[in-house]
Structures are given as C-alpha cells and as structure tokens.
Amino acid sequence: MSVFKANPSAFAETGAIVTVHNRPRLRVVPLPDDEPEQLAAIKTRLRLLSALLPAEVVEEERRALAADRDADRLDDAR
C-alpha cells in the first residue's frame, strides 16, 4: 500500500493489485483507449442525428452509446 500511495499514477497504465498485510485490498485496472476509427464513427453518427432529429432523441442515443461503452470497459476490467 505504501508504494501505491507514494505514486498511484505509476500504476494507471499497467494496473496493479494493492495488498495490505499480504491481503489484496485494491485492484487498479487500466481503461482501454477507444479506437480512433470507432470514436470518429460515433461522433459522425451523433452529428448526423443532431441535424435530423430533435435534441431529446440525440441525447437518448448519446446515453445509450455511453452505456454500451461503459459496459464494455467493465467487462474488460473483470
């Protein structure tokens, strides 16, 4: 724990399991970066939707896309 507390950002990219008295207490899991092509496609889709549909519909789509992304990240972290 003391090594982690001294520099927690050092484990942001690699991940780590932090122990206290040889017992695991914390797992640091790096989040994967979104692929540039995938991110560009999502942005294009949202721009197109915002030009064609009401703001409420666009916001619902944005939330659905964010929920899908977050679910994928949680699955990858496990």
C-alpha positions in Angstrom: 0.0 0.0 0.0 2.8 2.4 0.8 4.3 2.0 -2.7 0.9 2.7 -4.3 0.3 5.7 -2.1 3.6 7.2 -3.0 2.9 7.2 -6.7 -0.6 5.9 -7.7 -0.4 7.4 -11.2 2.5 5.0 -11.9 0.0 2.1 -11.9 -2.6 3.8 -14.1 -1.3 2.2 -17.4 -0.1 -1.1 -16.1 -2.6 -1.9 -13.4 -1.8 -3.5 -10.0 -3.2 -5.4 -7.0 -2.5 -3.4 -3.8 -2.1 -5.5 -0.7 -2.2 -4.7 3.0 -0.5 -7.3 5.2 -0.3 -9.6 2.2 -4.1 -9.4 1.6 -5.4 -7.9 -1.6 -7.3 -4.7 -0.9 -7.5 -2.8 -4.1 -7.2 -3.6 -7.8 -6.1 -0.9 -10.2 -7.3 -1.7 -13.7 -6.3 0.5 -16.7 -9.1 1.5 -19.0 -8.6 0.8 -22.7 -8.5 3.7 -25.1 -11.3 4.0 -27.6 -10.1 3.2 -31.1 -9.9 6.4 -33.2 -12.0 5.0 -36.0 -14.7 3.9 -33.6 -14.7 7.2 -31.9 -14.9 9.1 -35.2 -17.8 6.9 -36.3 -19.7 7.7 -33.1 -19.1 11.4 -33.5 -20.3 11.4 -37.1 -23.4 9.5 -36.1 -24.3 11.9 -33.4 -23.7 14.9 -35.7 -26.0 13.4 -38.3 -28.6 12.6 -35.7 -28.4 16.2 -34.3 -29.0 17.6 -37.8 -32.0 15.4 -38.5 -33.8 14.7 -35.1 -34.9 16.6 -32.0 -32.4 17.1 -29.2 -34.1 14.6 -26.9 -33.6 11.8 -29.4 -30.0 12.7 -29.8 -29.4 12.8 -26.1 -31.1 9.3 -25.7 -28.7 7.9 -28.4 -25.7 9.5 -26.7 -26.6 8.0 -23.4 -27.1 4.6 -25.0 -23.7 4.8 -26.7 -22.1 5.8 -23.4 -23.7 2.9 -21.6 -22.5 0.4 -24.2 -19.0 1.8 -24.0 -19.0 1.7 -20.2 -20.4 -1.9 -20.1 -17.6 -2.9 -22.5 -15.0 -1.3 -20.2 -16.4 -3.0 -17.1 -16.3 -6.4 -18.9 -12.7 -5.8 -20.0 -11.7 -4.9 -16.4 -13.0 -8.2 -15.0 
